[in-house]
Amino acid sequence: MEIDFLLIGQGIAGTALAFRLMKAGKKVCIIDQPKGNQSSRVAAGLFNPVTGRKMVKTWNADLLFPEIEPFYNLLEAETGRKFIHKQNIYRPFLTIEEQNEWMGHSAEAGFQEYLEKIYTESQGENLNDIYGGVMLKNSGWLAINQMLEGMQDYFGEKLIQEYFDEKELSREDGFWKYKDIKTKAIIFCNGLGAMNSSFFNFLPFAPVKGEILEVRQAFCPDYIVNRGVFRIHLGDGVHRVGSTYTKHDLEEGPTESAKEEILGRLKDLISLPVDEIISHKTGIRPATRDRKPFLGKHPEAESVYIFDGFGAKGVSLVPYFSKLMCSFLLEKTSISKEVDIARYFNYI
């Protein structure tokens, strides 16, 4: 089998880039390990234009957010499935000073695209929001598993579900050869798997463990609540709640301490008790030291690339950066210095 691009990994990143390359008329093949860490499959799926304890606009929001809905809508049309859910996000204020600061933000042009309304009083007896809060728009969540499964069907025989053994890779006559595959180029999109690759082990990955609960709880507004934890209503009174963020405990599997942390923060946000804990999931995210993704070509190896390191915000980042990466691969356009792996070539 002779192809243009062999992609390693079918998480959000590999799926998006493979799709764009196929739409550009390129022959691709994807190798995905079915029982790896698969952080994409346990991710929250949230896309949120205002983040962090200081409630600041997401990095590059004005570039990223116009790409999100059109891209996933395109995947929906190709797969015949529904997985993107546009939904407002309500973020309670913690202090009167924060409320006043956001009243000022409401007049700033940079926030108009993401600001639905500011409330100066509580929006319900079940919410711990005595100072009110800000309702954000152009936000929502992606049902990642449904998207990945739909795209598995879309890729069909182009997707090989097996362990990728880099030792079987060789360079012959201008091609990379892997088993019975001859490819012009290889792209690593396999999350933390790339950290152990002989090509990209010089890159400063900074893995982060995240844990998420699904719980049953009354109070089901038509918006996501997000402060300290996020709570997304999945339907029938079931909510996804999370997540934790730790760089120290990278052991696979859920922990009691993370569960208690999530439930404690949820109690601070919503006064109603949790009726049932349905599931408790965990994943190791492929975050990076500077929290910017890794895009670009290996400095020495011919036709070896990486598209990786999207961390917890892959749903928001990948639509825009997959378009940038596709253009780089096919049209030799430049990559932003903020995300180009050339920023780390001095560390080799």
N, C-alpha and C positions, 0 to 999 in steps of 0.2 A: 504494500500500500504506500503510495507516494503522495505526500500532502505538503501544504504550505506551512502550517503551524501545528505543533503539538503543544497542547496546554495541559499543565499538571494541576489538577484540582478543579472541582465543580461546585465551589461555594458561590457566594454572590459575585465575587470578582471574576472567577473563571467563567461562570455562566454568562455574565454581561459581555466580557471581552470576546468570547467565542461567538456569541450571537452577532455582535457587530462585525466581526471578521467574516462570518458566513454571509451576512447581508451585503458585504462588499465583494462577494464572489470568490472568497478564498476557501480552499479545502482545509478543514480542520479535523483534529481528533483530540478528544479529551480523555485523560486517565484520572480516575477518581477512586480513592480508597474508601470503600463503603463503610468501614468501621473505624475511621480515624477519629480525631478530636471533634471535627465537624462543628466548629464554633458557630458557623452561620446558622446551623439548624437549631441552636438553643438561644440565639440572639433575640433581643426584644422586638426588633423590627421597627422601632420608633424613628421617625424623622421629625426633628424639632429645631426650629430656627433660633430659639433662645435657650441657652444652656448654662449649666454651672451654678454654683452657689451665688455668684454675683449677677446672675441672669444677664449675660451679655449675648450679643448676636453671634451665632455660630460662625466659625472661621470660614471665610469665602462664601457665606450664605447667598449672596447675590449672584454668584456664579453657579452654585450647586443646586439651589432650590427650583429654578426654572426648568431643570432637566429631569427632576425626579418623576413627577406624574406622567409626562409624555412618554418617558422611557418604559416605565412599568405598564402603562396602558398598552404600549406596543407589544410587550410580552404577553399581556392578557389576550390581545387580539390573535396572536400567533398560537396560543395554547388553548384558547376557548375557556379559560378559567378566570376566576375573580380572586385577586389577592392584594390589591392596593386599596386602602381604606383612608380616604381623606377625612380628617376629624380635627376639630379645634382642640387645643391644649389649654387647660386652666391652671395657672400657677399662682397660688396664694402668696400674698405679701406677708413677711415676717414682722415688719415694723412699719410705723407711720412714716418714717424717713424713706423707706423703700417705696411706699405708695406715692409720696411726693416726687421722688426721682422718676417714677414711671409716668406720672402726670406730665413731667417735662419731656420724657421720651416721646409722648404721644404727638408732640408738635414737630418732631424731627423727621425729615424726609426719609432717612435711612431705615426707619422702623415701620413706615406706613404699610409696606407690603406684607408685614407679618403681624400687625396689631389689629385685632378685631374690636376689642373694647376694654376699658379699664373700669373696674368696679371698686367702689370705696367702702363697701360694706359686705357682710357675709352673703354668700350665694346659696346657703342652705343650712339647716340645723345639723346635718350630718357632717359638714365640713368644718375643720378647725381653721377658719380664715377670717378672724375678727376684723382684720384691716382690709378685707376684700382681696382682689387679685387682678391679674392681667389675663385676658383671653386672647390666645394666639391663633392665627390662621395660617393657611398654606403649610399645614402640618398633618400628621397622621401616623399610620403604621402599615407595615407590609407583613402579610402572612407568608413568612419566608419558606416554610416547608412546602406549602402549596405551590409557591413559585418554583422552587427547585425541582419538585416532583413533576410539575407541568413541563419544565424545560428538559428534564430527563427524557420524557416522551418525545419532545420536539427534536432533540439531538439523535435519538434512536441509536443506530449502530455506530454513530460517530463518538459515542460515549462508551468507554471501556471501564468497567468497575473492577479494579484490581489494585494491588499494591504496586507503586512505582519504585523500581529498583534502579537507582542511578548507576550502579556498577555495570548494568547491561547497556549503557549508553556509549556509543563510539562515534567518532568523526571519520567519514569515508567519502571521498570524491565530492566534496562540497556539500554533503548532507550530514545530518545527524541520523544515526541508525539506532532504533530501539526495537529489539525483537524483529518483527516483520514489518516495522514502520520505517519509512524513509521520510524525513521532514527537512524542510529548508531552515526552520527555526523552532526553538523551544521557548515557551513562556512559563515561568513558575508562578502559579497563582494558588499555591497550596498552603496558605497560612503559615503556621509555625513549622510545617514541613520544610519550607525554604530555609529556615534557620539552620537546619542540619545538612543542607546541600553543600557540596564542596565548592559550588560556584558562589553562593551568597552567604556563607557563614561569617563573612566580615561585617555584614550589616548589623547595626545595633537594634535588634528586636528587643522589646521589653514586654514579655508576656504578662497578661493580666487575667486573673480568674474572676469570672462573674457568675453569680447564682441568681436564679429566678424562681418564683413560686407561681402556681396557678391556684387561686382560692375561690371559694364561693362566699359572696357577701352581698347583702342588700345594698340599695342605693346605686342605681344604674343610670347616671346622667348620659346625655348624648355627647359628652366630651371626655377627653383624657385628663386625669388629674395628675399633676407632676410637681412635687416639691419634696426633696429628700428621697422619695421613691416615685416611680411612675405607676399608675394603675390604669390599665387598658381593659375596657369591657369587651369580652370576646363573644358575648351572647349568653342567654339563659342564666344570668346572674354569676357567670364565671369571669374572673378577672386575672390578667397577667400582671404580676407585681414584682418590681425589682429596681435596680439590681445592685448587688454588691460589687466592690472593685478592690481587689487586693493583688499586690505584686509579690507577696511573701509566701502565701500558701498556694502552691501550684499543683497540689495533688489532685488527681481526678476524683470526682465524686462529690456529692453534696455534704455540707457540714451543718451541724446543729447551731453553731454560732451565727452563721450567715442567715439561717432561717429566723432566728430570734431577732437579728438586726433588722431584717426586712419587715417582720411583723411589728416591731417596735416603731419603726418609722411610719408604717402604714397607720398605726394607732394615733400617731401625732398628726396625721393628715386627715383621717376620717374616723369619726367617733364610734361608728358601729362596729360590733365584734365580727370577727371572721367566723363563718359558720362551718367551713370545711377547708382543709388543705388538700387539694386534688393532686398536685404534683410538685416536685422540687428538682430542678434541673441545673446543670452546671456546664460551663465550657471555658476553655482557655483561649482568650482572644489574641490575635496576632498584632498587638499594639507595637509601637516604635518609640524610641527614646524621645524624639522630638514631637511625637504625636502626629506626624505627617506620614502619608503612605510612601511606599517605595515603588517608583516607576523608572524604567530605563533599561539600558543595555549593559551587559557585563563589560568591564573595561578591557578585557583581553580575549575571552572566549568568543569565537565567531558565532553570531546569530543566536545568542542566549540572552533572554530578557527576563525581567521580573515585573509583576503587577500584583502587589501584595501590601500587607501592613496596614489594613484599613481599620483595625481595632473595632471599637464598639459602634462606630458611626458608618459602617459599610453601606447600609441602605441609602444614606444621604450622599456619600462620597462617590460611590461606584458609577452611577449614571453619567456624571460629568467626566470623571477621570477615565472611564473606559472609552469615551469618545476621543479624549485627548491622546490616549495610548494608541488607539486604532489609527489615528492620524499620524502619529509618530512612526508606527510600523509600516504604514502603506505610503505615506507621502513625505516622510523624512522631515516632518515639522519638528520644532523644538518642544521640549518639556519644561514646564515651570521649574525654576531652580529650587523652589521650596520642596518639591517632591522628587526631583531627579536624583537617582542614587549617586550621581557624580559628586554630590555633597559629602560623600563618605569615602571617596577613592583614596584620600590621604591615609586612611586607616588600614589599607591593605598591607 
